[in-house]
Amino acid sequence: MSKRIFITGSSTGLGRAAAILFADKGWDVIATMRKPENETELGQRDNIHLLPLDVTDAEQIKSTVAAAVAMGKIDVVFNNAGYGLAGPFEGASDDQIVRQLNTNLLGVMRVTKEFIPHLRAQKDGLFITTTSIGGLIAFPFNSVYHATKWALEGWSESMAFELKPFGIGIKTVSPGGIITDFISRSLDITSHEAYGEMMQKVLAMFSDPERQKNYSTAEQIAEVVYEAATDGKDQLRYVAGADAKAMYEQRLAAGDEAFRKGIEQMFLGA
């Protein structure tokens, strides 16, 4: 009997790559997205089932999870839906802040909470959440995004203790840069005139082609998700991608304060 995975944010990028990879590996895939009616490729696969899900819609989460559970045992829930909010915090509107928290953090919490009773009843199952290297280190002008990703890391670490006695695992996958249209498609920008010069320096660093040479493809990160889903290890964090691993190792080796000063020098020349 094939295993079954439920994936949020499956229309593009990592979610889509994961849906295809798990399907290729013989899994039954429930791929969710806000507008499944626009999806032409994934739905053609016999072992990929499309369901509608906007992770900011609490009622739709309930109905979609119910539909998924009705298909049979869920082995893995992959919380992947999310987007980036960048720019000076002072320039962020309340709507921008609330939307970021609703999608990246509360969406994951609500989907997980809805699935826990089912996984607890079957005494088996695994939650995997896409966080980010930005859940382990911080860059300038990404404060609200970092707030969501650091929160997911801490929440997952705590949840691991309470889920383990029921045979349920929880893991995070923390990618670095991914070569997708994330920036053009999934980035919301704030602005404030007081920070223009600093913001330009930071944008120049992020868009540097040399930096992007170390980015991973969505397919490479999907392989790490598959590893986390199948290796049977009691391991919380999977840092994914050469750039993410290098930065995290630097932070651990240098210590928090020295690493923070290095980031400041690199991005702002301070």
LUMDOPA-814772 format. One record per residue: residue in three letters; x, y, z of N, C-alpha, C in turn; chain. Coordinates in Angstrom, 1 decimal. Layout:
ala/X/Y/Z/X/Y/Z/X/Y/Z/A
...
//
This chain:
met/0.8/-1.2/0.0/0.0/0.0/0.0/0.9/1.2/0.0/A
ser/0.6/2.2/-0.9/1.5/3.3/-1.0/1.2/4.3/0.1/A
lys/2.2/5.1/0.5/2.1/6.1/1.5/1.5/7.3/0.9/A
arg/0.9/8.2/1.8/0.2/9.4/1.3/0.8/10.6/2.0/A
ile/1.0/11.7/1.2/1.5/12.9/1.7/0.5/14.0/1.3/A
phe/0.3/15.0/2.2/-0.6/16.1/2.0/0.4/17.3/2.0/A
ile/0.3/18.1/0.9/1.2/19.2/0.7/0.4/20.5/0.5/A
thr/0.8/21.6/1.2/0.3/22.9/1.0/1.2/23.7/0.1/A
gly/0.6/24.7/-0.7/1.4/25.5/-1.5/2.0/24.7/-2.7/A
ser/1.2/23.9/-3.4/1.7/23.0/-4.4/1.7/23.5/-5.8/A
ser/1.3/24.8/-6.0/1.1/25.2/-7.4/2.4/25.6/-8.0/A
thr/3.4/26.0/-7.2/4.7/26.4/-7.8/5.9/26.0/-6.9/A
gly/7.1/26.3/-7.4/8.3/26.2/-6.5/8.5/24.8/-5.8/A
leu/8.8/24.9/-4.6/9.2/23.7/-3.8/8.0/22.8/-3.6/A
gly/6.8/23.3/-3.4/5.6/22.5/-3.2/5.3/21.7/-4.4/A
arg/5.4/22.3/-5.6/5.2/21.6/-6.8/6.2/20.5/-7.1/A
ala/7.5/20.9/-6.8/8.6/19.9/-7.0/8.5/18.7/-6.1/A
ala/8.0/19.0/-4.9/7.8/17.9/-3.9/6.7/17.0/-4.3/A
ala/5.6/17.6/-4.8/4.5/16.8/-5.3/4.9/15.8/-6.4/A
ile/5.7/16.3/-7.3/6.1/15.5/-8.5/7.1/14.4/-8.0/A
leu/8.0/14.8/-7.1/9.0/13.8/-6.6/8.3/12.7/-5.8/A
phe/7.5/13.0/-4.9/6.8/12.0/-4.1/5.9/11.1/-5.0/A
ala/5.3/11.7/-6.0/4.5/10.9/-6.9/5.4/10.0/-7.7/A
asp/6.5/10.5/-8.2/7.5/9.6/-8.9/8.0/8.5/-8.1/A
lys/8.0/8.7/-6.7/8.5/7.7/-5.8/7.4/6.7/-5.4/A
gly/6.2/6.9/-6.0/5.1/5.9/-5.8/4.2/6.3/-4.7/A
trp/4.3/7.5/-4.1/3.4/8.0/-3.1/2.1/8.4/-3.6/A
asp/1.1/8.4/-2.8/-0.2/9.0/-3.2/-0.1/10.5/-2.7/A
val/-0.3/11.5/-3.5/0.0/12.9/-3.2/-1.3/13.6/-3.2/A
ile/-1.6/14.4/-2.1/-2.7/15.3/-2.1/-2.1/16.7/-2.2/A
ala/-2.2/17.3/-3.3/-1.5/18.6/-3.6/-2.6/19.7/-3.5/A
thr/-2.4/20.6/-2.5/-3.3/21.7/-2.3/-2.8/23.0/-2.8/A
met/-3.7/23.8/-3.2/-3.3/25.2/-3.7/-4.6/26.0/-3.7/A
arg/-4.4/27.3/-3.8/-5.6/28.2/-3.7/-6.5/28.1/-4.9/A
lys/-5.9/27.8/-6.1/-6.8/27.7/-7.3/-6.5/26.5/-8.1/A
pro/-6.9/25.3/-7.6/-6.6/24.1/-8.3/-7.2/24.0/-9.7/A
glu/-8.2/24.8/-9.9/-8.8/24.8/-11.3/-7.9/25.4/-12.3/A
asn/-6.8/26.1/-11.9/-5.9/26.6/-12.9/-4.7/25.7/-13.2/A
glu/-4.7/24.6/-12.4/-3.6/23.6/-12.6/-3.9/22.6/-13.7/A
thr/-3.0/22.5/-14.7/-3.2/21.7/-15.8/-2.4/20.4/-15.8/A
glu/-1.2/20.4/-15.1/-0.3/19.3/-15.2/-0.4/18.3/-14.1/A
leu/-0.4/18.7/-12.9/-0.4/17.8/-11.7/-1.6/16.9/-11.7/A
gly/-2.8/17.5/-12.0/-4.0/16.7/-11.9/-4.1/15.6/-12.9/A
gln/-3.2/15.6/-13.9/-3.2/14.5/-14.9/-2.6/13.2/-14.4/A
arg/-1.9/13.3/-13.3/-1.2/12.2/-12.7/-2.2/11.3/-11.9/A
asp/-2.2/10.0/-12.0/-3.1/9.2/-11.3/-3.0/9.3/-9.8/A
asn/-1.7/9.5/-9.4/-1.5/9.4/-7.9/-1.3/10.8/-7.3/A
ile/-1.8/11.9/-8.0/-1.8/13.2/-7.5/-3.3/13.7/-7.5/A
his/-3.7/14.1/-6.3/-5.1/14.6/-6.1/-5.1/16.0/-5.7/A
leu/-5.8/16.9/-6.4/-5.8/18.3/-6.2/-7.0/18.7/-5.2/A
leu/-6.7/19.5/-4.2/-7.7/20.0/-3.4/-7.5/21.5/-3.2/A
pro/-8.5/22.3/-3.0/-8.4/23.8/-2.8/-8.0/24.0/-1.4/A
leu/-7.0/24.9/-1.2/-6.7/25.3/0.2/-6.0/26.7/0.2/A
asp/-6.6/27.6/0.9/-6.0/28.9/1.2/-5.7/28.8/2.7/A
val/-4.4/28.8/3.1/-4.1/28.5/4.5/-4.5/29.6/5.5/A
thr/-5.0/30.8/4.9/-5.5/31.8/5.8/-6.9/31.7/6.0/A
asp/-7.6/30.7/5.4/-9.0/30.5/5.6/-9.3/29.3/6.5/A
ala/-9.6/29.6/7.8/-9.7/28.6/8.8/-10.8/27.6/8.5/A
glu/-11.9/28.0/7.9/-13.0/27.1/7.6/-12.6/26.2/6.5/A
gln/-11.9/26.7/5.5/-11.5/25.9/4.3/-10.4/24.8/4.8/A
ile/-9.6/25.2/5.7/-8.7/24.2/6.3/-9.4/23.0/6.8/A
lys/-10.5/23.3/7.6/-11.3/22.2/8.2/-11.8/21.3/7.1/A
ser/-12.5/21.9/6.1/-13.1/21.1/5.1/-12.1/20.3/4.2/A
thr/-11.0/21.0/3.9/-10.0/20.3/3.0/-9.3/19.2/3.8/A
val/-9.0/19.4/5.0/-8.4/18.3/5.8/-9.4/17.1/6.0/A
ala/-10.6/17.4/6.1/-11.7/16.4/6.2/-11.7/15.6/4.9/A
ala/-11.6/16.3/3.8/-11.6/15.6/2.5/-10.4/14.8/2.3/A
ala/-9.2/15.3/2.8/-8.0/14.5/2.7/-8.0/13.2/3.5/A
val/-8.5/13.4/4.7/-8.5/12.2/5.7/-9.5/11.2/5.2/A
ala/-10.5/11.6/4.5/-11.5/10.7/3.9/-10.9/9.8/2.8/A
met/-9.8/10.2/2.3/-9.1/9.4/1.3/-8.3/8.2/1.9/A
gly/-8.1/8.2/3.2/-7.3/7.2/3.9/-6.2/7.7/4.7/A
lys/-5.4/6.9/5.2/-4.3/7.2/6.1/-3.4/8.3/5.5/A
ile/-3.1/9.4/6.3/-2.1/10.4/5.9/-0.8/10.1/6.7/A
asp/0.2/9.9/5.9/1.5/9.5/6.5/2.4/10.8/6.8/A
val/2.3/11.8/5.9/3.1/13.0/6.1/2.3/14.2/5.7/A
val/2.4/15.2/6.5/1.8/16.5/6.2/2.9/17.5/6.0/A
phe/3.0/18.0/4.8/4.1/18.9/4.4/3.6/20.4/4.3/A
asn/3.8/21.1/5.4/3.4/22.5/5.4/4.4/23.4/4.7/A
asn/4.0/23.8/3.5/5.0/24.5/2.6/4.5/25.9/2.2/A
ala/3.2/26.2/2.2/2.7/27.4/1.7/3.4/28.6/2.5/A
gly/3.8/29.6/1.8/4.4/30.8/2.4/4.9/31.8/1.3/A
tyr/5.2/33.0/1.8/5.8/34.0/0.9/6.7/34.9/1.7/A
gly/7.4/35.8/1.0/8.3/36.7/1.7/7.7/38.1/1.8/A
leu/8.0/38.8/2.9/7.8/40.2/3.1/9.1/40.9/3.4/A
ala/9.5/41.8/2.6/10.8/42.5/2.8/10.7/44.0/2.8/A
gly/11.6/44.7/3.4/11.6/46.1/3.4/11.6/46.6/4.9/A
pro/11.7/47.9/5.1/11.8/48.4/6.4/10.5/48.2/7.2/A
phe/10.6/47.8/8.4/9.5/47.5/9.3/8.6/48.7/9.5/A
glu/9.3/49.9/9.6/8.5/51.1/9.8/7.6/51.4/8.7/A
gly/7.9/50.9/7.5/7.0/51.1/6.4/6.0/50.1/6.1/A
ala/5.9/49.0/7.0/5.0/47.9/6.8/3.6/48.4/7.3/A
ser/2.6/48.1/6.4/1.2/48.4/6.9/0.8/47.3/7.8/A
asp/-0.3/47.6/8.6/-0.8/46.5/9.4/-1.3/45.3/8.6/A
asp/-1.9/45.6/7.5/-2.4/44.5/6.6/-1.3/43.6/6.1/A
gln/-0.1/44.2/5.8/1.0/43.4/5.3/1.5/42.5/6.5/A
ile/1.6/43.1/7.7/2.1/42.3/8.8/1.1/41.2/9.1/A
val/-0.2/41.5/9.2/-1.2/40.4/9.5/-1.2/39.3/8.4/A
arg/-1.1/39.7/7.2/-1.1/38.7/6.1/0.1/37.8/6.2/A
gln/1.3/38.4/6.5/2.5/37.6/6.6/2.4/36.6/7.7/A
leu/1.9/37.0/8.9/1.7/36.1/10.0/0.7/35.1/9.8/A
asn/-0.4/35.5/9.1/-1.5/34.6/8.9/-1.1/33.4/7.9/A
thr/-0.3/33.8/6.9/0.1/32.8/5.9/1.2/31.9/6.4/A
asn/2.3/32.5/6.8/3.5/31.8/7.1/3.5/31.1/8.5/A
leu/2.8/31.6/9.5/2.8/31.1/10.8/1.5/30.5/11.2/A
leu/0.5/31.3/11.2/-0.8/30.7/11.7/-1.4/29.7/10.7/A
gly/-1.1/29.8/9.4/-1.5/28.8/8.5/-1.0/27.4/8.8/A
val/0.3/27.4/9.1/1.0/26.2/9.5/0.4/25.6/10.8/A
met/0.2/26.5/11.7/-0.4/26.0/13.0/-1.8/25.5/12.9/A
arg/-2.6/26.1/12.1/-4.0/25.7/11.9/-4.1/24.4/11.2/A
val/-3.3/24.2/10.1/-3.3/23.0/9.3/-2.8/21.8/10.2/A
thr/-1.7/22.1/11.0/-1.2/21.0/11.9/-2.2/20.6/12.9/A
lys/-2.8/21.6/13.5/-3.8/21.4/14.6/-5.0/20.5/14.1/A
glu/-5.4/20.8/12.9/-6.5/20.0/12.3/-6.2/18.6/12.0/A
phe/-4.9/18.3/11.7/-4.5/17.0/11.4/-4.1/16.1/12.6/A
ile/-3.7/16.8/13.7/-3.2/16.1/14.9/-4.1/15.0/15.4/A
pro/-5.4/15.2/15.5/-6.3/14.1/16.0/-6.2/12.8/15.2/A
his/-6.1/13.0/13.9/-6.1/11.9/12.9/-4.8/11.1/13.1/A
leu/-3.7/11.8/13.2/-2.4/11.2/13.3/-2.2/10.5/14.7/A
arg/-2.8/11.2/15.7/-2.8/10.6/17.1/-3.6/9.3/17.1/A
ala/-4.7/9.3/16.4/-5.6/8.1/16.4/-4.9/6.9/15.8/A
gln/-4.1/7.2/14.7/-3.4/6.2/14.0/-2.0/5.9/14.6/A
lys/-1.6/6.7/15.7/-0.4/6.5/16.4/0.8/6.5/15.5/A
asp/0.8/7.4/14.5/1.8/7.4/13.4/1.6/8.6/12.6/A
gly/2.7/9.1/12.0/2.6/10.3/11.1/3.7/11.2/11.4/A
leu/3.9/12.1/10.4/5.0/13.1/10.4/4.5/14.4/9.9/A
phe/4.9/15.5/10.6/4.7/16.9/10.0/6.1/17.4/9.6/A
ile/6.1/17.9/8.4/7.3/18.6/7.9/6.9/20.0/7.5/A
thr/7.7/21.0/8.0/7.4/22.4/7.7/8.6/23.1/7.0/A
thr/8.3/23.7/5.9/9.3/24.6/5.2/9.5/25.8/6.1/A
thr/10.7/25.9/6.7/11.0/27.2/7.4/11.9/28.0/6.4/A
ser/13.2/28.2/6.8/14.1/28.9/5.9/15.4/29.0/6.7/A
ile/16.5/29.2/6.0/17.7/29.6/6.7/17.4/30.9/7.5/A
gly/16.4/31.6/7.0/15.9/32.8/7.7/15.1/32.5/9.0/A
gly/15.1/31.2/9.3/14.5/30.9/10.6/15.6/30.6/11.6/A
leu/16.9/30.6/11.1/18.0/30.3/12.0/19.0/31.4/12.0/A
ile/19.0/32.3/11.0/19.8/33.5/11.0/19.0/34.7/10.5/A
ala/19.4/35.9/10.6/18.6/37.1/10.2/19.4/38.0/9.3/A
phe/18.7/38.6/8.3/19.3/39.6/7.4/18.6/40.9/7.7/A
pro/19.2/42.0/7.2/18.5/43.3/7.3/17.2/43.3/6.5/A
phe/16.2/44.1/6.9/15.0/44.3/6.1/14.1/43.1/5.8/A
asn/14.2/42.2/6.7/13.3/41.0/6.5/12.7/40.6/7.9/A
ser/12.4/41.6/8.7/12.1/41.4/10.1/10.8/40.6/10.3/A
val/9.7/40.9/9.6/8.5/40.2/9.8/8.5/38.8/9.2/A
tyr/9.2/38.6/8.1/9.4/37.3/7.5/10.2/36.4/8.6/A
his/11.3/37.0/9.1/12.1/36.3/10.1/11.2/36.0/11.3/A
ala/10.4/36.9/11.7/9.5/36.6/12.9/8.7/35.4/12.7/A
thr/8.2/35.2/11.4/7.4/34.0/11.2/8.3/32.7/11.1/A
lys/9.4/32.8/10.5/10.3/31.6/10.4/11.0/31.2/11.7/A
trp/11.4/32.2/12.4/12.0/31.9/13.7/10.9/31.3/14.6/A
ala/9.7/31.8/14.5/8.6/31.3/15.3/8.3/29.8/15.0/A
leu/8.3/29.5/13.7/8.1/28.1/13.3/9.2/27.2/13.8/A
glu/10.4/27.6/13.8/11.5/26.8/14.4/11.2/26.5/15.9/A
gly/10.9/27.5/16.6/10.7/27.3/18.1/9.5/26.5/18.4/A
trp/8.4/26.8/17.6/7.1/26.1/17.8/7.4/24.6/17.4/A
ser/8.1/24.3/16.4/8.3/22.9/16.0/9.2/22.2/17.1/A
glu/10.2/22.9/17.6/11.0/22.3/18.6/10.2/21.9/19.8/A
ser/9.3/22.8/20.2/8.4/22.5/21.4/7.4/21.4/21.1/A
met/6.8/21.5/19.9/5.8/20.5/19.5/6.4/19.1/19.4/A
ala/7.7/19.0/19.1/8.3/17.6/19.0/8.2/16.9/20.3/A
phe/8.3/17.6/21.4/8.2/16.9/22.7/6.8/16.4/23.0/A
glu/5.8/17.2/22.6/4.4/16.7/23.0/3.8/15.7/22.0/A
leu/4.3/15.7/20.8/3.8/14.8/19.8/4.5/13.4/19.8/A
lys/5.7/13.4/20.3/6.5/12.1/20.2/5.8/11.0/21.0/A
pro/5.2/11.2/22.2/4.6/10.0/22.9/3.5/9.4/22.1/A
phe/2.9/10.1/21.1/1.8/9.5/20.3/2.3/9.0/18.9/A
gly/3.7/8.8/18.8/4.2/8.3/17.6/4.2/9.2/16.4/A
ile/4.1/10.5/16.7/4.1/11.6/15.6/5.4/12.3/15.7/A
gly/6.0/12.5/14.5/7.2/13.3/14.4/6.9/14.7/13.8/A
ile/7.8/15.6/14.1/7.7/16.9/13.4/9.1/17.4/13.1/A
lys/9.3/17.9/11.8/10.6/18.2/11.3/10.5/19.6/10.6/A
thr/11.6/20.3/10.5/11.7/21.5/9.7/12.7/21.3/8.6/A
val/12.5/21.8/7.4/13.4/21.9/6.3/13.7/23.4/6.1/A
ser/15.0/23.8/6.2/15.4/25.2/6.2/16.2/25.5/4.9/A
pro/15.6/25.8/3.8/16.4/26.1/2.6/17.0/27.4/2.6/A
gly/18.1/27.5/1.9/18.6/28.9/1.5/17.9/29.4/0.3/A
gly/18.7/30.0/-0.6/18.1/30.5/-1.8/17.7/29.4/-2.7/A
ile/16.5/29.6/-3.3/16.0/28.6/-4.3/15.8/29.3/-5.6/A
ile/16.2/28.7/-6.7/16.1/29.3/-8.0/14.7/29.1/-8.5/A
thr/13.8/30.0/-8.1/12.4/30.0/-8.6/12.0/31.4/-8.9/A
asp/10.7/31.6/-9.2/10.2/32.9/-9.4/9.7/33.5/-8.1/A
phe/10.2/33.0/-6.9/9.8/33.4/-5.6/9.8/34.9/-5.4/A
ile/10.9/35.6/-5.9/11.0/37.0/-5.7/9.9/37.8/-6.5/A
ser/9.7/37.4/-7.7/8.7/38.1/-8.5/7.3/37.7/-8.2/A
arg/7.1/36.4/-7.8/5.8/35.9/-7.5/5.4/36.0/-6.1/A
ser/6.3/35.8/-5.2/6.0/35.6/-3.8/6.7/36.6/-2.8/A
leu/6.9/37.8/-3.3/7.6/38.8/-2.4/6.8/40.0/-2.3/A
asp/6.5/40.4/-1.1/5.8/41.7/-0.9/6.8/42.7/-0.3/A
ile/6.8/43.9/-0.8/7.8/44.9/-0.4/7.2/46.0/0.4/A
thr/7.8/46.4/1.5/7.4/47.6/2.2/8.4/48.7/1.8/A
ser/8.0/50.0/2.1/9.0/51.1/1.7/8.8/52.2/2.7/A
his/9.9/53.0/2.9/9.9/54.1/3.8/11.1/55.0/3.4/A
glu/10.8/56.3/3.2/11.9/57.1/2.6/13.1/57.2/3.5/A
ala/13.0/57.0/4.8/14.2/57.1/5.6/15.2/56.0/5.4/A
tyr/14.8/54.9/4.7/15.7/53.7/4.6/16.2/53.5/3.2/A
gly/15.9/54.4/2.3/16.2/54.2/0.9/17.6/53.7/0.6/A
glu/18.6/54.4/1.1/20.0/54.1/0.8/20.4/52.7/1.3/A
met/20.0/52.4/2.6/20.3/51.1/3.2/19.6/50.0/2.4/A
met/18.4/50.3/2.0/17.6/49.2/1.3/18.3/48.9/0.0/A
gln/18.8/49.9/-0.7/19.4/49.7/-2.0/20.7/48.8/-1.8/A
lys/21.4/49.0/-0.8/22.6/48.1/-0.5/22.2/46.7/-0.3/A
val/21.1/46.5/0.5/20.7/45.1/0.8/20.1/44.4/-0.5/A
leu/19.4/45.2/-1.3/18.8/44.6/-2.5/20.0/44.2/-3.5/A
ala/21.0/45.0/-3.5/22.1/44.8/-4.4/22.8/43.5/-4.0/A
met/22.9/43.3/-2.6/23.5/42.0/-2.2/22.7/40.8/-2.5/A
phe/21.4/40.9/-2.3/20.5/39.7/-2.6/20.5/39.4/-4.1/A
ser/20.6/40.4/-4.9/20.5/40.2/-6.4/21.8/40.0/-7.1/A
asp/22.9/39.9/-6.3/24.2/39.7/-6.8/24.3/38.3/-7.5/A
pro/24.6/38.2/-8.8/24.7/36.9/-9.5/25.6/35.9/-8.8/A
glu/26.7/36.5/-8.3/27.7/35.6/-7.6/27.0/34.8/-6.4/A
arg/26.2/35.6/-5.7/25.5/35.0/-4.5/24.6/33.9/-5.0/A
gln/23.9/34.2/-6.1/22.9/33.3/-6.6/23.4/32.0/-7.2/A
lys/24.7/32.0/-7.5/25.4/30.8/-8.0/25.3/29.6/-7.0/A
asn/25.2/29.9/-5.7/25.1/28.9/-4.7/23.7/28.5/-4.3/A
tyr/22.7/29.1/-5.0/21.3/28.7/-4.8/21.0/27.3/-5.2/A
ser/20.0/26.7/-4.7/19.6/25.3/-5.1/18.3/25.4/-6.0/A
thr/18.1/24.3/-6.7/16.8/24.2/-7.4/15.8/23.8/-6.5/A
ala/14.5/24.0/-6.9/13.4/23.5/-6.1/13.5/22.0/-6.0/A
glu/13.9/21.3/-7.0/14.0/19.9/-7.1/15.1/19.4/-6.1/A
gln/16.2/20.1/-5.9/17.2/19.7/-4.9/16.7/19.8/-3.5/A
ile/15.9/20.8/-3.2/15.3/21.0/-1.9/14.3/19.9/-1.6/A
ala/13.5/19.6/-2.7/12.5/18.6/-2.6/13.1/17.2/-2.2/A
glu/14.3/17.0/-2.6/15.0/15.7/-2.3/15.3/15.7/-0.8/A
val/15.6/16.9/-0.2/15.8/16.9/1.3/14.5/16.7/2.0/A
val/13.4/17.2/1.5/12.1/16.9/2.1/11.8/15.4/2.0/A
tyr/12.1/14.8/0.9/11.9/13.4/0.8/12.8/12.6/1.8/A
glu/14.0/13.0/2.0/14.9/12.4/2.9/14.3/12.5/4.3/A
ala/13.8/13.7/4.7/13.2/13.9/6.0/12.0/13.0/6.2/A
ala/11.3/12.8/5.1/10.0/12.0/5.2/10.3/10.5/5.3/A
thr/11.5/10.1/4.9/11.7/8.6/4.8/12.9/8.1/5.6/A
asp/13.7/9.0/6.2/14.9/8.4/6.8/14.7/7.8/8.2/A
gly/13.5/8.0/8.8/13.2/7.4/10.0/13.9/8.0/11.2/A
lys/14.6/9.1/11.0/15.5/9.7/12.1/14.6/10.5/13.0/A
asp/15.0/10.5/14.3/14.4/11.4/15.3/15.3/12.7/15.2/A
gln/15.1/13.5/14.1/15.9/14.7/13.9/14.9/15.8/13.6/A
leu/15.1/17.0/14.2/14.2/18.1/14.0/14.6/18.9/12.8/A
arg/15.8/19.3/12.6/16.2/20.3/11.6/17.0/19.7/10.4/A
tyr/16.6/20.1/9.2/17.3/19.7/8.0/17.6/21.0/7.3/A
val/18.9/21.4/7.4/19.3/22.6/6.7/19.6/22.2/5.3/A
ala/19.0/22.9/4.3/18.9/22.4/2.9/19.6/23.4/2.0/A
gly/20.5/23.0/1.2/21.2/23.8/0.2/22.6/24.2/0.7/A
ala/23.5/24.3/-0.3/24.9/24.6/0.0/25.0/25.9/0.7/A
asp/24.3/26.9/0.2/24.4/28.3/0.8/23.9/28.3/2.3/A
ala/22.8/27.6/2.5/22.2/27.6/3.8/23.1/26.9/4.8/A
lys/23.7/25.7/4.4/24.6/25.0/5.3/25.8/25.8/5.6/A
ala/26.4/26.5/4.6/27.6/27.3/4.9/27.3/28.4/5.8/A
met/26.2/29.1/5.7/25.9/30.2/6.5/25.6/29.8/8.0/A
tyr/24.8/28.7/8.1/24.5/28.2/9.4/25.8/27.7/10.2/A
glu/26.6/27.0/9.4/27.9/26.6/10.0/28.7/27.8/10.5/A
gln/28.7/28.8/9.7/29.5/30.0/10.1/28.9/30.6/11.4/A
arg/27.6/30.7/11.5/27.0/31.2/12.7/27.3/30.4/13.9/A
leu/27.3/29.1/13.8/27.6/28.2/14.9/29.0/28.3/15.3/A
ala/29.9/28.4/14.3/31.4/28.5/14.6/31.7/29.9/15.2/A
ala/31.2/31.0/14.6/31.5/32.3/15.0/30.9/32.7/16.3/A
gly/29.7/32.2/16.6/28.9/32.7/17.7/27.9/33.8/17.2/A
asp/26.9/33.9/18.0/25.8/34.8/17.5/26.3/36.3/17.3/A
glu/27.0/36.8/18.2/27.4/38.3/18.1/28.4/38.5/16.9/A
ala/29.4/37.7/16.8/30.4/37.9/15.8/29.7/37.7/14.4/A
phe/28.8/36.7/14.3/28.1/36.4/13.0/27.3/37.6/12.7/A
arg/26.6/38.2/13.7/25.7/39.3/13.4/26.5/40.5/12.9/A
lys/27.6/40.7/13.5/28.5/41.8/13.0/29.0/41.6/11.6/A
gly/29.3/40.3/11.3/29.7/40.0/9.9/28.6/40.3/8.9/A
ile/27.3/39.9/9.2/26.2/40.2/8.4/26.1/41.7/8.2/A
glu/26.2/42.5/9.2/26.1/43.9/9.2/27.2/44.5/8.2/A
gln/28.4/44.0/8.3/29.5/44.5/7.5/29.2/44.1/6.0/A
met/28.7/42.9/5.8/28.5/42.4/4.5/27.4/43.1/3.7/A
phe/26.3/43.4/4.4/25.1/44.0/3.8/25.1/45.5/3.8/A
leu/25.6/46.1/4.9/25.5/47.5/5.1/26.8/48.2/5.1/A
gly/27.9/47.5/5.1/29.2/48.1/5.1/29.5/48.8/6.4/A
ala/28.8/48.4/7.5/28.9/49.2/8.8/30.1/48.8/9.5/A
//
